[in-house]
Amino acid sequence: MKKQCKLIIIFVIFFLICFNNPIINGINVKSNYIQERYQYYNYQNMTNLLMELYNNNSDIMHLESLDKTYEKRDIWFVKLSDNVSVDEDEPGVLLMGAHHGNEKPSFEVLIYFIKHIIDNYRKKNTDNDNDGEINEDIIDGFDNDLDGLVDEDPSEDRIREVVNNTQIFLIPMVSPDGVEANTRKNCAPNYGLFDLGKEITSYGVNLNRNYGFKWHYQFLFPFRYHITNIIDSSFNYRGPWPFSENESRAVKSLVEKSNISISLSYHSYLEAIFFPWTHTSLKTPHEELFISVGKNMTKINKYRLLINGFRNRSYIIPRLGGNLGTSENWLYGVHEIIAYTVELCKTRAPTDPEIVYDYLVKHVGVNLYVCERSWTIEDEKTIALKK
């Protein structure tokens, strides 16, 4: 009996050693696992890709640097349209990623979307799922052909229609310095309170707190609006003044010279969609329109549209405080653009390829829907104000 117990113990120890050993039978298990993890783009790889796509597709793609960051990286702007060099009388859609550099899905989803548009614009209608039918299961979150699978036969005609009737503006990496540093803030130096000091006290501004709408509310209601946001070492430091950063000024410049109807700013993580206001629980004049567009997006990505709960509509200022300086507040408050924040994924930067590809594909559908909705949005805004 003792001999049997010893043999069992030896077998268990041997099994555990083999199971945890990264090298078994000459195969580096750990190395293979790392190679199978999803690899996100970095700034240089994205730049190389965008330049290659532009060089080969300049008839429908424009590539331009809006400005340089503190660390001298280009803030790349992409425009997709059939007459891309012309400012056409077509609705514009603004898609942004990486206000926060450590939120990798936010830029990956836009790089994938750009590539999807380029790859399919000239492509013939294709029976992608080999069932004898063409374009019968578009990317919309539903099993349109009732075969148990979802979104497996995207429509090439749909891509062409969107590109031919929309001006799509994209900034995949609003904060390329933040992406390279894998940090929430950008990398510009701070010089104490209101930048009045002579020596560097910290680095970085949270770009999604740097937009200049209701900026003064921070001083009127300091304890409602996270007083730490004015402390430069805070991870939510909003900067010394509105649009103090090259990155937010680049967005401002693009918006002010473009005809934009709808905007999505991608972040991670929560699997939820926000819309104005983020600083108060009061409804916007376009509340029903915001909810209509938002709910249709949730049908595609199956996320939550945060209407109540995040902000209690019975309080002018949310009890838990609100956020000032966000892009969607400024876009809507100043320019009346129907603007959303989309929080991707359940984790900050998932590496499981299945999870990543799932959100990449879903948000091709979301982006295409938003482009299509932009064709009627200005009329809908006018009707909403007449009610």
Sequence and secondary structure as in RCSB ss.txt:
>XXXX:A:sequence
MKKQCKLIIIFVIFFLICFNNPIINGINVKSNYIQERYQYYNYQNMTNLLMELYNNNSDIMHLESLDKTYEKRDI
WFVKLSDNVSVDEDEPGVLLMGAHHGNEKPSFEVLIYFIKHIIDNYRKKNTDNDNDGEINEDIIDGFDNDLDGLV
DEDPSEDRIREVVNNTQIFLIPMVSPDGVEANTRKNCAPNYGLFDLGKEITSYGVNLNRNYGFKWHYQFLFPFRY
HITNIIDSSFNYRGPWPFSENESRAVKSLVEKSNISISLSYHSYLEAIFFPWTHTSLKTPHEELFISVGKNMTKI
NKYRLLINGFRNRSYIIPRLGGNLGTSENWLYGVHEIIAYTVELCKTRAPTDPEIVYDYLVKHVGVNLYVCERSW
TIEDEKTIALKK
>XXXX:A:secstr
 HHHHHHHHHHHHHHHHHHH SEETTEEHHHHHHHHS     HHHHHHHHHHHHHH TTTEEEEEEEE TTS EE
EEEEE TTTTS  SS EEEEE  SSTT THHHHHHHHHHHHHHHHHS     TT SS SS B SSSS TT SS S
S B  HHHHHHHHHH EEEEES S HHHHHHT SS   EE SGGG  SS  EE   GGG S SSTTHHHHSTTTS
 GGGGSTTSTT   SSTT SHHHHHHHHHHHTS  SEEEEEEESSSEEE S SS SS  TTHHHHHHHHHHHHHH
H  EE SSSSS TT SS TT    S HHHHHHHHH  EEEEEEESSSSS   HHHHHHHHHHHHHHHHHHHHHHH
HHHHHHHHHHH 
